[in-house]
């Protein structure tokens, strides 16, 4: 049996009871934290709960060596990841390959930033378009695809969830400030009036924790703010329902004058 188990958003207590029960009985437990990471807890704490050792894998061990999949051919294996286990494309590919190999699989879901961030800001999840990720840029690497994804969503009057790059092996986690800086630079290049200093953005930090941060305002008023530790993400609202506008004022401390035509 090959278990795909989500750890949730913030600490070792976010895992489901069903997930804990599975981890107690498998023969090997693997985890990856290069797509996301739990910042409120520790693997050692989870190991104490399940009474089993957890081996953390590198991207290469997962994507190139397919280590969990190989082990699942001969024993019961669990593969852990932060958030929901099948959000990352790599994990979906592993599920497909397991099915092809005749390995029994069980998926144990958990909370995901895709639903948590809109929820705690009061934005309606079904009004979101394509999710995009802003990568760390380099001297000769500045993709405009995240900016263009936001434009496509805006053209359809949809909100955009913008995830921010993670390089766990370098202990680098993009901040909301860096994400906004990218957007302004992309705007300078493309000049499509998608992400100017006047654009309203929503910042979510440490979703899933006991005290998450949710802030909404124009980029110019947020870009120099301190949002605390990781993980951060951004949301760019499209057309707002009056209830969403009210939620951003009440839940995200947005200035009421931003939405005076709606509320």
C-alpha positions in Angstrom: 0.0 0.0 0.0 1.2 3.5 -0.9 -0.3 6.2 1.3 -0.3 9.9 0.1 -0.9 11.9 3.3 -1.3 15.7 3.7 0.2 17.4 6.7 -1.9 20.5 6.5 -0.7 24.1 6.7 1.2 24.9 9.8 2.2 22.3 12.4 2.2 18.6 13.2 -1.2 18.9 14.8 -2.9 19.7 11.4 -2.7 16.1 10.2 -5.9 14.2 10.3 -6.7 11.3 12.7 -6.9 9.1 9.7 -3.4 10.2 8.7 -1.9 9.4 12.1 -3.5 6.0 12.1 -2.0 5.2 8.8 1.5 6.4 9.8 1.4 4.2 12.9 1.1 1.0 10.8 3.2 1.5 7.7 6.7 0.1 7.4 8.4 3.3 6.0 7.5 7.0 6.1 9.0 9.5 3.7 8.4 13.3 3.5 9.3 16.2 1.2 9.4 19.9 2.1 10.7 21.5 -1.1 7.2 22.4 -2.3 6.0 23.7 1.2 7.0 23.5 4.8 5.5 23.4 8.2 6.8 26.3 10.3 4.8 25.8 13.5 6.0 22.4 14.4 8.7 19.8 14.0 9.1 16.4 12.4 10.5 15.0 15.7 7.2 15.9 17.4 5.2 14.1 14.7 7.6 11.1 15.0 6.7 10.9 18.7 3.0 11.0 17.9 3.2 8.2 15.3 6.0 6.1 16.9 7.7 5.9 13.5 10.8 7.4 11.9 10.3 9.9 9.1 12.9 10.2 6.4 13.0 13.6 4.6 13.8 13.3 0.9 15.4 15.7 -1.5 13.7 16.8 -4.8 16.1 14.4 -6.6 15.2 11.4 -4.4 11.5 12.0 -5.1 11.4 13.2 -8.8 14.4 11.3 -10.2 15.0 8.3 -8.1 11.2 7.7 -7.2 12.3 6.3 -3.9 8.9 6.1 -2.2 7.4 4.5 -5.3 10.2 1.9 -5.4 9.7 1.0 -1.7 5.9 0.8 -2.1 6.4 -2.2 -4.4 7.6 -4.3 -1.5 6.2 -2.7 1.6 3.6 -0.4 3.0 4.9 3.2 2.5 3.6 6.6 3.5 4.6 9.8 1.6 4.0 13.0 3.5 3.8 16.6 2.2 2.7 19.9 3.6 -0.8 21.0 2.6 -2.9 18.6 0.5 -0.8 15.7 -0.9 -1.9 16.0 -4.5 -1.6 19.7 -5.2 2.0 19.3 -6.4 2.2 17.9 -10.0 5.0 15.5 -8.9 2.8 13.9 -6.4 0.1 13.3 -8.9 2.6 11.7 -11.2 3.6 9.3 -8.5 0.0 8.4 -7.9 -0.4 7.6 -11.6 2.8 5.6 -11.7 1.7 3.6 -8.6 -1.6 2.8 -10.4 0.3 1.7 -13.5 2.6 -0.6 -11.4 -0.4 -2.2 -9.7 0.4 -0.7 -6.3 -2.6 -0.1 -4.1 -2.9 3.5 -3.1 -4.8 5.6 -0.4 -5.0 9.3 -0.4 -5.6 11.1 2.9 -6.3 14.7 2.2 -5.6 17.8 4.4 -6.0 21.5 4.3 -4.5 23.5 1.4 -3.5 27.1 0.9 -5.7 27.0 -2.2 -8.8 27.0 0.0 -7.4 28.5 3.3 -6.1 31.8 1.9 -9.3 32.8 0.1 -11.3 31.6 3.1 -9.6 33.6 5.8 -9.7 36.8 3.7 -13.4 36.3 2.9 -13.0 35.9 -0.9 -15.2 33.4 -2.6 -13.2 30.4 -3.8 -15.2 29.7 -6.9 -14.3 33.2 -8.2 -10.6 32.4 -8.6 -8.9 31.7 -11.9 -5.6 30.1 -12.6 -3.2 29.9 -9.6 0.3 31.2 -10.4 3.7 31.2 -8.6 6.3 34.0 -8.6 9.8 32.5 -8.7 13.0 33.9 -7.4 14.5 35.8 -10.3 18.1 36.0 -11.4 20.1 38.3 -13.7 19.1 36.4 -16.8 15.9 34.9 -15.6 12.8 37.0 -15.2 9.7 35.2 -16.4 6.5 37.2 -17.0 4.1 34.3 -16.9 2.9 35.1 -13.3 2.1 38.6 -14.4 0.3 37.4 -17.5 -1.7 34.8 -15.5 -3.0 37.7 -13.3 -3.9 39.6 -16.5 -5.8 36.6 -17.9 -7.7 36.2 -14.7 -8.5 39.9 -14.5 -9.8 39.9 -18.1 -12.2 37.2 -16.9 -13.1 39.2 -13.8 -11.5 36.5 -11.6 -9.3 36.7 -8.5 -5.8 35.3 -8.5 -4.0 33.3 -5.8 -0.3 34.1 -6.2 2.0 31.6 -4.4 5.6 32.6 -3.6 8.7 30.7 -4.4 10.3 28.3 -1.9 14.0 27.1 -1.9 14.0 25.1 1.3 17.5 23.7 0.6 18.8 27.3 0.8 16.3 28.3 3.6 14.9 30.9 1.3 11.2 31.7 1.4 9.9 34.6 -0.8 8.2 37.3 1.2 5.0 39.1 0.2 7.2 42.2 -0.2 9.4 40.5 -2.8 6.3 39.2 -4.6 5.0 42.8 -4.9 8.4 44.0 -6.1 8.3 41.4 -8.8 4.8 42.6 -9.9 6.0 46.2 -10.1 9.0 45.2 -12.2 6.9 43.1 -14.5 4.5 46.1 -14.9 7.5 48.2 -15.9 8.3 45.7 -18.6 4.8 45.0 -19.9 2.9 48.2 -19.0 -0.5 46.5 -19.1 -1.7 48.3 -15.9 -2.2 45.0 -14.1 0.1 45.6 -11.1 0.7 49.3 -10.4 1.3 50.9 -7.1 -2.4 51.6 -7.0 -3.4 47.9 -7.4 -5.2 46.3 -4.4 -3.5 43.1 -3.1 -4.2 40.8 -0.2 -1.3 39.5 1.8 -1.8 36.2 3.8 1.0 35.1 6.2 1.2 31.9 8.3 -2.1 30.5 7.2 -3.2 27.7 9.5 -1.5 29.1 12.6 -3.3 30.4 15.6 -2.7 34.0 14.6 -2.5 34.3 10.8 -1.9 37.7 9.2 -4.4 39.0 6.6 -3.9 42.5 5.1 -5.5 44.2 2.1 -4.5 47.5 0.6 -2.9 49.1 -2.4 0.6 47.9 -3.2 2.1 51.2 -2.4 0.8 51.0 1.2 1.9 47.4 1.8 5.2 46.9 0.0 7.3 48.2 2.9 5.3 46.5 5.7 6.7 43.8 7.9 4.5 40.7 7.6 6.5 38.5 9.9 7.8 35.0 9.3 7.0 32.7 6.4 5.1 31.3 4.6 3.5 34.2 2.7 1.2 34.4 -0.3 -0.7 37.1 -2.3 -4.1 37.4 -3.8 -5.0 39.9 -6.5 -8.8 40.5 -6.4 -10.8 40.7 -9.7 -14.4 41.8 -9.6 -15.6 41.9 -6.0 -19.0 41.0 -4.7 -20.1 43.5 -2.0 -19.8 40.8 0.6 -16.2 40.1 -0.4 -15.4 43.8 -0.2 -16.9 44.0 3.3 -14.9 40.9 4.3 -11.7 42.6 3.2 -12.5 45.6 5.3 -13.4 43.5 8.4 -11.0 40.6 8.1 -8.1 42.1 6.2 -8.1 45.7 7.6 -8.6 47.2 4.2 -9.4 50.9 4.1 -13.1 51.2 3.6 -12.6 53.9 1.0 -11.1 51.4 -1.4 -14.6 49.9 -1.8 -16.9 52.8 -1.3 -18.7 52.0 -4.5 -19.6 48.5 -3.2 -20.3 49.0 0.6 
